Every structure is written in structure tokens, then in C-alpha cells.
Amino acid sequence: MLSAMSSTSRVRHGEHAGRVTTVELFFDLVYVFAVTQLSHLLLTHPSPVGALKAAVVLAMVWQVWVYTTWSLNYLDPARSSVRLMLLVVMAASLVLASQIPEAYAGHQALLLAGAYVAVQVGRALFEIWALRGDVLQMVFVRVLPWSAVTGAVVIVGACVPNTGVRAGLWAVAVAVDLCGAASGFWLPRVGASDTADWTISGGHFAERCQAFVLIALGESVVIIGERANLYHGATEDIVAFALAFAGAVALWWVYFDRSAEDSAREIEASADPGRLARNAFHFVHPLIVAGIIVTAAADERLLHEPGHHAHGSATWFALGGTALFLAGHAVFKAIVWRLASWPRIVAVVVLLALVPLGPHVTGLVLGVITLAVVLGVAVADRATHPPTLDLDAPAAR
């Protein structure tokens, strides 16, 4: 539980402390745009190198969003100063997102990097000020030097003309940041935070991360709506639309049907919700989101050329994106419930084994195969853990 606060406290408290507020949902709108920009970046550079570069930028976007989510788990958005901080972060995030398509093409990289560093460092400074007098303040005193170091690496990366080196430096910055979180943001003479110090509302944190998954799925829906050719479309165009939409529904079903709500209950009841939030949500959810973004790119290819053979990136987008989503969800379930999700593991193996088949079949056939694999996972989930009306029954796994 949070420590006792004075009447002027900016820390969330009371029975509604875990409620997601409208200003948090408003903040998320920027990330709808950011995910769209990431999808465009991937489609513009549909190569393994391009995919890695897009993954690095996704990791940076995620770091900004998830650290803000940590912050809003502690701070009360009803307080004017906290709300103003969130809106400033929102504006900076919009600047960052607007530069994503040109992140590796010119001087826009410096603007992206500047927005990233301003948010990461500025937010930590605000948290230290807002939490003065509270035990939580030391958590962000430790975070600040890590953010400053990684921010410096990001700025240096933006100044390097070689885009491969730039991507490498940005990847190093994200990796260092993740190591900081894994170590409790250890500092010489100060030591590290214990995850037990991260006194979050587990249900709130889970709900926020689930919202980001919905943002990514929303990008799939937008692409399907934009690319659909139904009025004068041939039969293959109509089938492609149906497959793309069914695929988005299937991904939603696999994630949200049972495990999303159950995982929220698990973290809420956990003796160490901070550790579970870090390991299962902060560390793993970017993999799930990345898989959805890649499958959205696959939908774009499918709707554009449904009858063409799935050469090169079309195969990897369809099979690799779905495999990444399922692998990420398997890791998530393993961390939350400490057991293996064999339907997801088998599905990943099957999808990767089918990669050589891709160039020999059309996008429609590949779409049918991918959808069948995901539906197989959903059916296996229901067969293994059928729904129950018993509210006291163990959570589904």
C-alpha cells in the first residue's frame, strides 16, 4: 500500500486510485498516431534491416509510454500539476511520433531524439519534485541518472550520419534502460530499489498495457478499412478483406478472451506487483505489440495484392508477425502463471516451418493458413480452460 499522504499529496489514494482516467485515455491518442507511423516505417523499408530499425524506434516509443504509465500509477491525474505534466509529455510524444518516418533519413532524427530525452529526463525530474517527502521519491532519484545516460546515447546516435550506427546506438540506449529496470536502477553508494518498493496498483497497470495492445489492433483495423476494395472489388478482394478482419479478431481473441482479465487479477493479488508489472508487462508487451504491427503490414500487402504470390517480406510479415505475437504472449503467460503455453509454442514452430512455403502460394492462401493457426490456438485455449461461471474458480491460464 502507499504510504500515508497529506491533503496536498499528488499521489493516487482512495478506493478509485486504480481507475483509468479520461486524461490517460486522451494521452493514448498520440500513440494511435505513433503506431500508424511505425507501420508506415516498416512498409517503407520492408527488409530485415528495415524491420530491425523499426523495432528500435518501437522500443523507444514504448519506453516513453510505459514509463509514463508507471508515473501515472503513482501520481493523481486529478491534480492540475500532474495533468499538466501529462499533457506536456503528450505534446512531446506527438513531436516524436511525427518524426518516425524520417528517423533514419535526415535531421529529423535529432528532433525525435530531443523529444525522447526531454520526456524521459523531464518526467523523472517532475516525479522527484512531486513525490518529495514520500518514500517513492527515491525510486525516481535512482531512475534519473539512468535516463540521463541513455538520453545522452540517444542524442549521440541522432548526430551520427550512418543510419546503421544510429540504430545501434539507439538500441544500446534502450538495452541500458531495460538493464536499469532489471537492476532496480542501481547506483553507486545509493544501491537499488526493490520491486516491493514499486507500490503500484496492479490492475491499473495491466489495464493500461492492455489498452496499448488495443491501440496496435486499432492500427490493423485502420489499414483494413483504408485498403479494402469492396465496392468494385473482385471476389479475391472480398476474401482478402474477410481474412484480414478475421485475423485481427483472432489476435484480439487470443489475447483478450481469458488471459487479459485473469492476468489483471493475478497482478492485483500478487505480493510483489511491481516485479510482475516489470517482467510480464514492461519487458514482454513490446513483443506482442510488435507482432500486431507486423501483421498489420501483412494485411496491407494482402489487401493490395491478394492474388500475387507471397514473396519476401509478404511471407515474413504474415508468418513472422503472427509468430512474434504468439511467442510474446507465450512468454507473458509463462511469467504470470509459470507454465508453458504449448498451443502457442507449437503454433510458432508451425508458422516458422511454413516460411519456405510462402513464395509458392498466393497471399490469400497464406492468409488462410495463418488464420487457421491462430484459430487453432484459440480453440486449444477453450478446450484446455473452458469458461466457468464460478467466480471463485482459479484464473484461466
Stockholm file with secondary structure:
# STOCKHOLM 1.0

chainA/1-397         MLSAMSSTSRVRHGEHAGRVTTVELFFDLVYVFAVTQLSHLLLTHPSPVGALKAAVVLAMVWQVWVYTTWSLNYLDPARSSVRLMLLVVMAASLVLASQIPEAYAGHQALLLAGAYVAVQVGRALFEIWALRGDVLQMVFVRVLPWSAVTGAVVIVGACVPNTGVRAGLWAVAVAVDLCGAASGFWLPRVGASDTADWTISGGHFAERCQAFVLIALGESVVIIGERANLYHGATEDIVAFALAFAGAVALWWVYFDRSAEDSAREIEASADPGRLARNAFHFVHPLIVAGIIVTAAADERLLHEPGHHAHGSATWFALGGTALFLAGHAVFKAIVWRLASWPRIVAVVVLLALVPLGPHVTGLVLGVITLAVVLGVAVADRATHPPTLDLDAPAAR
#=GR chainA/1-397 SS CCCCCCTTCCBCCSTTTTCCCHHHHHHHHHHHHHHHHHHHHHHHSCSHHHHHHHHHHHHHHHHHHHHHHHHHHHBCTTSHHHHHHHHHHHHHHHHHHHTGGGTTTSTHHHHHHHHHHHHHHHHHHHHHHHTTTSTTHHHHHHHHHHHHHHHHHHHHHHHCSCHHHHHHHHHHHHHHHHHHHHTTSCBTTTBCCCGGGCCCCHHHHHHHHHHHHHHHHHHHHHHHHHHCCCSSCCHHHHHHHHHHHHHHHHHHHHHHTTHHHHHHHHHHHCSCHHHHIIIIIITTHHHHHHHHHHHHHHHHHHHHSTTSBCCTHHHIIIIIHHHHHHHHHHHHHHHHHSSCCHHHHHHHHHHHHTGGGGGGSBHHHHHHHHHHHHHHHHHHHHHHSCCCCCTTSCCCC
#=GC SS_cons         CCCCCCTTCCBCCSTTTTCCCHHHHHHHHHHHHHHHHHHHHHHHSCSHHHHHHHHHHHHHHHHHHHHHHHHHHHBCTTSHHHHHHHHHHHHHHHHHHHTGGGTTTSTHHHHHHHHHHHHHHHHHHHHHHHTTTSTTHHHHHHHHHHHHHHHHHHHHHHHCSCHHHHHHHHHHHHHHHHHHHHTTSCBTTTBCCCGGGCCCCHHHHHHHHHHHHHHHHHHHHHHHHHHCCCSSCCHHHHHHHHHHHHHHHHHHHHHHTTHHHHHHHHHHHCSCHHHHIIIIIITTHHHHHHHHHHHHHHHHHHHHSTTSBCCTHHHIIIIIHHHHHHHHHHHHHHHHHSSCCHHHHHHHHHHHHTGGGGGGSBHHHHHHHHHHHHHHHHHHHHHHSCCCCCTTSCCCC
//
